[in-house]
């Protein structure tokens, strides 16, 4: 078991940049698609929020129906540029955790399950949606860990080059 884990770890570290870029692209696609779908189906999204069985959602449905898709598109924009990618991944993680808490509330607390989200997600059950959100959370965490490790490595290289020049 150990050699397999070490092989996977070496592969991930060796291909860190490609994996980070891939995770960012997946989140960009997800959030651009979801954001524009919610904007284009605005009345449906608002109605689903307003009819949510969870306490308190009805009172903020109007604000949330505009804020969520706008936030998804902003996060996608943050993920596009390498300089803001880490902030984008943290924001994606927070948003996915919030979505997962909402879906968990529907699954485990709600007296009934309302209509699903818009777009392709309507094809999923609430349980499948919950599992999918967990996968997105794991991807965000992986992206954050790899990007932070990459930044630390880059900073060490910069500092070592800088100290070499100072010695001359």
Secondary structure as GFF3:
##gff-version 3
##sequence-region A 1 168
A	DSSP	alpha_helix	2	14	.	.	.	ID=ss1
A	DSSP	alpha_helix	16	40	.	.	.	ID=ss2
A	DSSP	alpha_helix	42	50	.	.	.	ID=ss3
A	DSSP	alpha_helix	57	80	.	.	.	ID=ss4
A	DSSP	three_ten_helix	82	84	.	.	.	ID=ss5
A	DSSP	alpha_helix	85	108	.	.	.	ID=ss6
A	DSSP	three_ten_helix	119	123	.	.	.	ID=ss7
A	DSSP	alpha_helix	126	167	.	.	.	ID=ss8
###
